[in-house]
Amino acid sequence: MQFIEIFAIAVALSVDAMVVALCWGAVQPKIKLSHVLKFSLVFGGFQALMPTIGWFAGGALYSLINAWDHWVAFGLLFFVSASMVREAFEKEEDEADQCECRSMGSDIAWGKLAMLAVATSLDALAVGFSFAMVSMPIALPATVIGLVCALLTALAMFAAAALSEKAARHSKKLSLLGAAVLFLIGLRILLEHGVFG
């Protein structure tokens, strides 16, 4: 497999992570470099880890995981989406930035971030398995996938930062929009796996 093909796969696998980072970042009054680094590290790390797991797992374990991975992804995205909706409506009318969805502060919730990273990287399991089936070493693809995802996630966060000043005036609407996007990503995952026939 040529490097350009690996790069294309990496970009495709990073799209969901980019959308999630953009949605979260758009409702922040201020995005710090530490936020960008955390998102990039977690999303990039999971995107590198998942194909590695898929590569080592082999056929039997992958078949087991493949039977329910889409439900896990949907469940995680739905949980975070519902949390964003709840936090949007809990926001005080005086704009006191109490809701976690709007203001992560200096301490981003690692647990929620990890859930989003898992949900947006499960497709990479299948990619890792396919690499194993063609006897392709996993080190280079996993590294490229992780680095590309980290870079694109950072770019999405910086893009969100450029919009955040205007977005602050519409934080509730953007929080609801972000929740809807996460929910739709979850539905798309179910549709791709033929859940609705």
VEXMAR-168476 format. One record per residue: x, y, z of N, C-alpha, C in turn. Coordinates in steps of 0.2 Angstrom, whole numbers, padded with zeros to 4 digits, always signed. Layout:
<atoms>
XYZXYZXYZ;...
</atoms>
This chain:
<atoms>
+0004-0006+0000+0000+0000+0000+0004+0006+0000;+0003+0011-0004+0007+0017-0005+0005+0022+0001;+0010+0026+0002+0009+0031+0008+0003+0035+0007;+0002+0037+0000-0004+0042-0001-0010+0038+0001;-0011+0032+0000-0017+0028+0002-0018+0028+0009;-0012+0027+0013-0012+0027+0020-0015+0034+0022;-0012+0039+0019-0014+0046+0021-0021+0047+0020;-0024+0045+0014-0031+0046+0013-0035+0042+0018;-0033+0036+0020-0037+0033+0025-0037+0036+0032;-0031+0039+0033-0030+0043+0039-0035+0049+0040;-0035+0053+0034-0040+0058+0033-0047+0056+0034;-0049+0051+0031-0056+0048+0031-0058+0047+0038;-0053+0043+0042-0055+0041+0049-0055+0047+0054;-0052+0053+0052-0051+0058+0056-0057+0063+0056;-0062+0062+0051-0067+0067+0050-0072+0068+0056;-0074+0062+0059-0078+0062+0064-0075+0066+0070;-0069+0065+0071-0065+0068+0077-0065+0075+0076;-0064+0077+0069-0063+0084+0068-0070+0088+0069;-0076+0085+0067-0082+0087+0068-0084+0088+0076;-0082+0083+0080-0083+0084+0087-0079+0089+0090;-0072+0090+0088-0068+0095+0091-0071+0102+0089;-0073+0103+0083-0076+0109+0080-0082+0111+0084;-0087+0106+0085-0093+0107+0089-0091+0109+0096;-0087+0106+0100-0085+0107+0106-0082+0114+0107;-0077+0115+0102-0073+0121+0102-0077+0128+0101;-0083+0127+0097-0086+0133+0095-0090+0136+0100;-0092+0132+0106-0096+0135+0111-0091+0137+0117;-0085+0137+0116-0080+0139+0121-0079+0147+0121;-0079+0151+0126-0078+0158+0126-0071+0159+0125;-0066+0154+0127-0059+0155+0125-0056+0148+0125;-0052+0147+0120-0049+0140+0119-0042+0141+0120;-0039+0138+0125-0032+0138+0127-0028+0133+0123;-0021+0134+0122-0017+0129+0119-0018+0122+0123;-0019+0122+0129-0019+0116+0133-0025+0112+0131;-0031+0115+0129-0037+0112+0126-0035+0109+0120;-0032+0112+0115-0030+0109+0109-0025+0103+0109;-0021+0104+0114-0016+0098+0115-0020+0092+0118;-0024+0093+0122-0028+0088+0125-0032+0084+0120;-0036+0088+0116-0040+0085+0111-0036+0081+0106;-0030+0084+0104-0026+0081+0099-0023+0075+0102;-0021+0075+0108-0017+0069+0111-0022+0064+0111;-0028+0065+0114-0033+0060+0115-0036+0057+0109;-0038+0061+0104-0041+0059+0098-0036+0055+0094;-0030+0059+0093-0024+0056+0089-0022+0049+0092;-0022+0049+0099-0019+0043+0102-0024+0037+0101;-0031+0038+0102-0035+0033+0100-0036+0031+0093;-0035+0035+0089-0035+0034+0081-0029+0029+0080;-0023+0030+0083-0017+0026+0082-0018+0019+0086;-0021+0019+0092-0022+0013+0096-0027+0008+0093;-0033+0011+0090-0038+0006+0088-0036+0002+0082;-0032+0004+0077-0030+0000+0071-0025-0005+0074;-0021-0003+0079-0016-0008+0081-0020-0013+0085;-0025-0012+0089-0029-0017+0092-0032-0022+0087;-0035-0019+0082-0038-0022+0076-0033-0027+0073;-0027-0025+0072-0022-0028+0068-0020-0034+0073;-0019-0034+0079-0017-0039+0084-0023-0044+0085;-0029-0041+0085-0035-0045+0087-0036-0051+0083;-0035-0051+0077-0036-0057+0073-0044-0057+0071;-0045-0062+0067-0052-0063+0064-0057-0065+0070;-0056-0069+0074-0061-0071+0079-0063-0066+0083;-0058-0062+0086-0060-0057+0091-0063-0051+0087;-0061-0050+0081-0064-0044+0077-0071-0046+0076;-0073-0052+0074-0080-0054+0072-0084-0052+0078;-0081-0054+0084-0085-0053+0090-0086-0045+0091;-0081-0041+0091-0082-0034+0092-0086-0031+0087;-0085-0033+0080-0089-0030+0075-0097-0031+0076;-0099-0036+0080-0106-0037+0081-0109-0032+0085;-0105-0028+0089-0109-0023+0093-0105-0017+0093;-0099-0016+0089-0096-0009+0090-0100-0003+0088;-0104-0004+0083-0109+0002+0081-0113+0004+0087;-0116-0001+0091-0120+0001+0096-0116+0004+0102;-0110+0002+0103-0106+0006+0108-0104+0013+0106;-0103+0014+0099-0101+0021+0097-0108+0025+0097;-0114+0022+0095-0120+0026+0096-0121+0028+0103;-0120+0023+0108-0122+0024+0115-0117+0029+0118;-0111+0029+0116-0107+0034+0119-0108+0041+0116;-0110+0042+0109-0111+0048+0106-0118+0051+0109;-0123+0046+0110-0129+0048+0113-0129+0051+0120;-0124+0047+0124-0123+0050+0131-0121+0057+0131;-0115+0058+0127-0112+0065+0127-0117+0070+0124;-0121+0068+0119-0126+0072+0116-0131+0074+0121;-0134+0069+0125-0139+0071+0130-0136+0075+0135;-0130+0074+0137-0127+0078+0142-0126+0086+0140;-0124+0087+0133-0124+0093+0130-0131+0097+0131;-0136+0093+0129-0143+0096+0129-0144+0098+0136;-0143+0094+0141-0145+0095+0148-0141+0102+0150;-0134+0102+0149-0130+0107+0151-0132+0114+0147;-0135+0114+0141-0137+0120+0138-0143+0123+0141;-0148+0118+0143-0153+0121+0147-0152+0123+0154;-0147+0120+0157-0145+0122+0164-0141+0129+0164;-0139+0132+0158-0136+0138+0158-0140+0144+0161;-0137+0147+0166-0141+0153+0169-0142+0158+0164;-0147+0162+0164-0149+0167+0160-0144+0173+0160;-0141+0174+0166-0136+0179+0167-0129+0178+0164;-0129+0172+0160-0123+0171+0156-0117+0169+0160;-0118+0167+0167-0113+0165+0171-0111+0158+0168;-0105+0157+0166-0103+0152+0162-0102+0145+0167;-0108+0143+0169-0107+0137+0173-0108+0130+0169;-0110+0130+0163-0111+0124+0160-0105+0121+0157;-0103+0115+0158-0097+0112+0156-0096+0112+0149;-0102+0112+0145-0102+0112+0138-0099+0118+0135;-0101+0124+0139-0098+0130+0136-0091+0132+0139;-0090+0131+0145-0084+0133+0148-0080+0127+0151;-0075+0124+0147-0071+0118+0150-0066+0121+0155;-0065+0127+0155-0060+0130+0159-0053+0127+0158;-0049+0126+0163-0042+0123+0162-0042+0116+0163;-0048+0113+0165-0048+0106+0166-0053+0102+0162;-0052+0100+0156-0056+0097+0152-0058+0090+0155;-0064+0088+0155-0066+0081+0157-0063+0076+0153;-0058+0072+0156-0054+0067+0152-0059+0061+0151;-0063+0060+0155-0068+0054+0154-0072+0055+0148;-0075+0061+0148-0080+0062+0142-0076+0063+0136;-0070+0066+0136-0065+0066+0130-0064+0059+0128;-0062+0055+0132-0060+0048+0130-0066+0044+0127;-0072+0045+0130-0078+0042+0127-0079+0045+0120;-0078+0051+0119-0079+0054+0112-0074+0051+0107;-0068+0050+0110-0062+0047+0106-0063+0040+0104;-0066+0036+0109-0068+0029+0107-0073+0029+0102;-0078+0033+0103-0084+0033+0098-0082+0034+0091;-0077+0039+0091-0075+0041+0084-0070+0037+0081;-0067+0032+0084-0061+0029+0082-0063+0021+0081;-0069+0019+0082-0070+0012+0082-0070+0009+0075;-0071+0014+0070-0070+0011+0063-0063+0009+0061;-0058+0012+0065-0051+0011+0064-0049+0004+0066;-0054+0000+0070-0053-0007+0072-0053-0011+0065;-0058-0009+0061-0059-0013+0055-0053-0012+0050;-0050-0006+0050-0045-0004+0046-0039-0008+0048;-0037-0008+0055-0032-0012+0057-0032-0020+0055;-0039-0022+0056-0040-0029+0054-0038-0030+0047;-0040-0026+0042-0039-0026+0035-0032-0026+0034;-0028-0022+0037-0021-0022+0036-0018-0029+0038;-0020-0032+0043-0018-0039+0045-0019-0044+0040;-0025-0043+0037-0027-0048+0032-0023-0048+0026;-0020-0042+0024-0015-0042+0018-0008-0042+0021;-0007-0044+0027+0000-0045+0030+0004-0038+0029;+0001-0033+0031+0004-0026+0031+0006-0024+0038;+0013-0023+0039+0015-0020+0046+0011-0014+0048;+0009-0014+0054+0004-0009+0057+0008-0003+0059;+0014-0003+0061+0018+0003+0064+0017+0009+0060;+0018+0009+0053+0018+0015+0049+0011+0018+0049;+0006+0013+0047-0001+0016+0046-0004+0018+0053;-0003+0015+0058-0005+0017+0065-0002+0024+0066;+0004+0025+0065+0008+0031+0066+0005+0037+0062;+0004+0036+0056+0001+0041+0051-0006+0043+0053;-0010+0037+0054-0017+0039+0056-0017+0043+0063;-0013+0041+0068-0013+0045+0074-0011+0052+0073;-0006+0053+0069-0003+0060+0068-0008+0064+0064;-0010+0061+0059-0015+0065+0055-0021+0067+0059;-0024+0063+0062-0030+0064+0067-0028+0070+0072;-0022+0069+0075-0020+0074+0080-0020+0081+0076;-0017+0081+0070-0016+0088+0067-0023+0091+0065;-0027+0086+0062-0033+0089+0059-0038+0091+0065;-0037+0087+0071-0041+0089+0077-0039+0096+0079;-0032+0097+0079-0029+0104+0081-0032+0109+0077;-0032+0108+0070-0034+0113+0065-0041+0115+0066;-0045+0110+0068-0053+0111+0069-0053+0115+0076;-0049+0114+0081-0050+0118+0087-0048+0125+0086;-0043+0126+0082-0040+0133+0080-0046+0136+0076;-0049+0133+0071-0055+0136+0068-0060+0138+0072;-0062+0133+0077-0067+0135+0082-0065+0141+0086;-0059+0141+0088-0056+0147+0092-0058+0154+0088;-0057+0154+0081-0058+0160+0077-0065+0162+0077;-0069+0157+0079-0077+0158+0079-0079+0159+0086;-0075+0158+0091-0078+0157+0098-0081+0164+0100;-0078+0170+0098-0080+0176+0101-0087+0178+0098;-0089+0176+0092-0095+0177+0090-0100+0172+0092;-0097+0166+0093-0101+0160+0095-0104+0161+0103;-0100+0164+0107-0101+0165+0114-0108+0168+0115;-0111+0172+0110-0117+0175+0111-0123+0170+0109;-0121+0165+0106-0126+0160+0104-0124+0153+0107;-0121+0153+0113-0119+0147+0116-0124+0141+0117;-0130+0143+0119-0135+0138+0120-0137+0135+0113;-0138+0139+0108-0140+0136+0101-0134+0132+0099;-0128+0134+0099-0123+0130+0097-0122+0124+0101;-0123+0124+0107-0123+0118+0111-0128+0113+0109;-0134+0115+0107-0139+0111+0105-0137+0108+0098;-0134+0113+0094-0132+0111+0087-0127+0105+0088;-0122+0106+0092-0117+0101+0093-0119+0095+0096;-0124+0095+0100-0128+0089+0102-0131+0085+0096;-0134+0089+0092-0138+0086+0086-0133+0083+0082;-0127+0086+0081-0122+0083+0076-0119+0077+0079;-0118+0076+0085-0115+0070+0088-0121+0065+0088;-0127+0066+0089-0132+0062+0088-0133+0059+0081;-0132+0064+0076-0133+0062+0069-0127+0057+0067;-0121+0059+0070-0115+0054+0068-0117+0047+0071;-0120+0047+0077-0122+0040+0080-0127+0037+0075;-0132+0040+0073-0137+0037+0068-0133+0035+0062;-0129+0039+0059-0125+0037+0053-0122+0031+0054;-0118+0030+0060-0115+0024+0061-0120+0018+0061;-0125+0019+0064-0130+0013+0064-0133+0012+0057;-0134+0017+0053-0136+0016+0046-0131+0012+0042;-0125+0014+0043-0119+0011+0039-0119+0003+0041;-0121+0001+0047-0121-0006+0049-0128-0009+0048;-0132-0006+0044-0139-0009+0042-0143-0010+0048;-0143-0006+0053-0148-0008+0059-0155-0006+0057;-0156-0001+0053-0163+0000+0051-0165-0003+0044;-0161-0008+0042-0163-0012+0036-0161-0009+0030;
</atoms>
